[in-house]
Amino acid sequence: MAPADRVAADSAARSAPDGPCAVLFDFDGTLVHQTIDFAAMRSAVLALARRYGIDAEGWDRRPSLEMVDAVAGSLEADRAAAFRREAAEAIEAIEMAAARFAQPYNGVTEALAELAEQGYGIGIVTRNCRRAVADVLARHPLVHDVLVTRDDTEHVKPDPRHLYDAAARLGIPAECCLMCGDHPMDVAAGKAAGARTVAVVYDGAAIGREAFVGQHAPDLLLASVTELLHRLPARPCSSPCAARQMARRHG
């Protein structure tokens, strides 16, 4: 996003009378820094697919969860269920290994607390497993109202139903939310759900600013989650959805 476009988007977000009432955050790469070995994850799924007699080499550029779906779709029901179980165990083991060293990015803990204090609903929407996220949050608590991992929903990002699920748990429509993440699929999910979108690209991030163009261009492109404190209104929108969110938190 060019500087002029970024300023224009920022101005629109500030002036919109029905601004967001809640922020849905991706977890890995957005709120916390951790190095998940996605290459090893894909290799594990490929090796498992071969054990089940499926040549999945043509699918090796897909994310691991989508690879699992594709392979399972090529198997009979009983074998597909067994494959999914084994694949889930392999993927979760890699996620748990990475979670041991994860920690929030600088200022994230304080930023979430401030957004919550201002009245924004806070959701965490992640493709990671619940065990890994819970492990990180046990050591590094982050303020949030809802957590929707892949274990908590049937549909994960970029499917907008992942966001619909989180918004429903907050008691508000997805249109009242802002989706904030570090991956183009976060932006895609947000757009599909009718939410405003923010892409966060930290220094040294594996996915750079050049990835957030065209259909993946967000409403805002920021260098850190902490910048949201300066880009959002000091209080969330005054629409009925905001009133419901405040009543839920304090009820």
C-alpha positions in Angstrom: 0.0 0.0 0.0 1.4 3.4 -1.0 1.9 6.0 1.7 -1.0 8.1 0.3 -3.3 5.1 0.3 -2.3 4.2 3.8 -3.1 7.7 5.0 -6.4 7.7 3.2 -7.4 4.3 4.7 -6.3 5.6 8.1 -8.5 8.7 7.8 -11.4 6.6 6.7 -11.1 4.3 9.7 -11.0 7.3 12.0 -13.9 9.1 10.5 -16.2 6.2 9.9 -19.3 6.7 12.1 -19.7 2.9 12.5 -16.1 2.0 13.2 -15.1 -1.4 14.5 -16.4 -2.6 17.9 -14.0 -5.5 18.2 -10.6 -6.6 16.9 -10.0 -10.2 15.8 -6.3 -11.0 15.9 -4.3 -13.8 14.3 -1.9 -15.3 16.8 1.4 -16.5 15.3 3.3 -13.7 13.7 0.8 -11.1 14.8 0.6 -11.2 18.6 3.4 -13.6 19.3 6.8 -14.3 17.7 7.5 -18.0 17.2 9.2 -20.0 14.5 6.9 -22.9 13.3 8.7 -25.2 10.9 6.1 -25.2 8.2 8.5 -27.0 5.8 8.9 -29.8 8.3 5.1 -29.8 8.7 4.5 -30.2 5.0 7.1 -32.9 4.8 5.5 -34.8 7.6 2.1 -34.7 5.8 3.7 -35.7 2.5 5.4 -38.7 4.1 2.2 -39.7 5.8 0.3 -39.4 2.6 2.8 -41.8 0.9 2.2 -44.3 3.7 -1.5 -44.2 2.8 -0.7 -44.7 -0.9 -1.3 -41.2 -2.0 1.2 -39.3 -4.1 0.7 -35.7 -2.9 3.9 -34.2 -4.4 1.7 -31.9 -6.5 0.1 -30.5 -3.4 3.4 -29.7 -1.6 3.0 -25.9 -2.0 -0.4 -25.9 -0.2 -0.5 -25.1 3.5 -0.4 -28.2 5.6 -4.1 -28.1 6.7 -5.2 -27.9 3.1 -2.9 -30.7 2.2 -4.5 -32.9 4.8 -8.0 -32.1 3.4 -6.9 -32.9 -0.1 -5.3 -36.2 0.9 -8.2 -37.2 3.1 -10.6 -36.4 0.2 -8.8 -39.1 -1.8 -9.3 -41.8 0.8 -12.2 -43.9 1.8 -14.0 -42.7 4.9 -12.3 -45.0 7.5 -8.8 -44.5 6.1 -9.4 -40.8 5.8 -10.4 -40.5 9.4 -7.2 -42.4 10.4 -5.1 -40.2 8.2 -6.5 -37.1 9.7 -5.8 -38.3 13.2 -2.2 -39.1 12.4 -1.7 -35.9 10.5 -3.1 -33.9 13.3 -0.7 -35.5 15.8 2.3 -34.8 13.5 1.3 -31.2 13.0 0.5 -30.6 16.6 3.9 -32.0 17.7 5.6 -29.4 15.5 3.4 -26.6 16.8 4.0 -27.6 20.4 7.8 -27.6 19.9 7.5 -24.0 18.5 5.2 -22.9 21.3 7.9 -23.6 23.9 9.9 -20.6 22.7 7.1 -18.2 21.7 6.7 -14.8 23.3 4.6 -11.7 22.6 6.0 -9.0 20.4 7.1 -5.9 22.2 4.1 -3.9 23.4 1.4 -6.4 22.4 0.5 -7.3 26.0 -0.1 -3.6 26.9 -1.8 -2.8 23.6 -4.4 -5.5 24.0 -5.0 -4.4 27.6 -5.5 -0.8 26.4 -7.9 -1.8 23.6 -9.9 -3.8 26.1 -10.0 -0.9 28.5 -11.3 1.4 25.7 -14.2 -1.1 25.3 -13.1 -3.0 22.2 -13.9 -6.7 22.1 -10.8 -8.8 21.6 -10.8 -12.1 19.8 -8.0 -14.4 18.8 -8.6 -16.4 15.6 -5.9 -18.8 14.7 -5.2 -21.9 12.5 -2.9 -23.2 15.3 -4.1 -25.9 17.7 -5.6 -25.1 21.1 -2.9 -26.9 23.1 -0.1 -24.8 21.6 -1.9 -21.5 22.0 -2.9 -22.4 25.6 0.7 -23.3 26.3 1.9 -19.8 25.2 -1.0 -18.0 27.0 -0.3 -19.8 30.2 3.2 -18.3 30.2 2.4 -15.0 28.5 -1.2 -14.0 29.3 -2.9 -11.8 26.7 -6.2 -10.1 27.3 -8.9 -11.6 25.1 -12.6 -12.3 25.2 -12.7 -15.2 22.8 -10.3 -17.7 21.4 -11.1 -19.7 18.3 -8.4 -22.2 17.3 -8.7 -24.8 14.5 -9.8 -27.2 17.2 -12.8 -25.0 18.0 -14.3 -24.6 14.6 -15.0 -26.7 11.5 -13.7 -24.0 9.1 -10.4 -22.1 9.3 -9.1 -19.0 7.7 -9.2 -18.0 4.9 -12.8 -19.3 5.2 -14.8 -16.4 6.6 -16.8 -18.8 8.8 -13.8 -18.9 11.2 -14.4 -15.1 11.7 -18.2 -15.5 11.8 -17.7 -18.0 14.7 -15.5 -15.6 16.7 -17.8 -12.7 16.1 -20.8 -14.7 17.2 -19.0 -15.6 20.4 -18.4 -11.9 20.9 -22.2 -11.3 20.3 -21.7 -9.0 17.4 -21.8 -9.3 13.6 -18.5 -9.8 11.7 -19.1 -6.5 10.0 -18.5 -4.8 13.4 -15.0 -6.3 13.6 -11.5 -5.5 12.4 -9.4 -8.5 11.3 -5.7 -8.0 12.1 -3.1 -10.5 10.9 0.3 -11.0 9.3 -0.7 -13.2 6.3 -2.7 -12.6 3.1 -5.2 -15.2 4.2 -6.0 -13.1 7.2 -6.9 -10.2 4.9 -8.8 -12.6 2.6 -10.8 -14.0 5.5 -11.6 -10.5 6.8 -12.7 -9.2 3.4 -14.9 -12.2 2.8 -16.5 -11.8 6.2 -17.3 -8.1 5.6 -14.8 -6.9 8.2 -12.2 -4.1 8.0 -8.7 -5.5 7.6 -5.3 -4.7 9.0 -2.0 -6.3 7.9 0.9 -6.3 10.3 4.4 -6.6 8.8 7.1 -6.6 11.5 10.7 -6.0 10.6 12.2 -9.2 9.3 8.9 -10.9 8.7 8.8 -13.8 6.4 5.9 -12.3 4.5 6.7 -8.7 3.4 4.6 -5.7 2.4 4.7 -6.7 -1.2 2.4 -9.6 -0.5 -0.4 -7.3 0.5 -1.5 -5.9 -2.8 -4.4 -6.4 -5.2 -7.1 -8.6 -3.7 -5.0 -8.9 -0.5 -4.6 -5.2 0.0 -5.8 -4.4 3.6 -7.5 -1.2 4.8 -4.4 -0.5 6.9 -0.8 -1.8 6.6 1.1 -1.4 9.9 4.5 -2.2 11.3 3.2 -3.6 14.6 0.1 -4.3 16.5 0.9 -1.4 18.9 0.2 1.0 16.1 -3.5 0.2 16.3 -3.7 2.3 19.5 -2.9 5.4 17.3 -5.1 4.3 14.3 -8.4 3.4 16.0 -10.8 5.8 17.7 -10.2 6.1 21.5 -13.6 4.5 22.0 -15.3 1.8 19.8 -18.3 2.6 17.7 -21.5 3.8 19.3 -23.7 1.4 17.3 -26.0 -1.2 18.9 -23.3 -3.9 18.4 -20.9 -2.0 20.5 -23.5 -1.6 23.3 -24.0 -5.4 23.2 -20.3 -6.1 23.4 -19.9 -3.8 26.4 -22.9 -5.3 28.1 -21.4 -8.8 27.5 -18.1 -7.9 29.1 -19.5 -6.2 32.1 -22.7 -8.3 32.5 
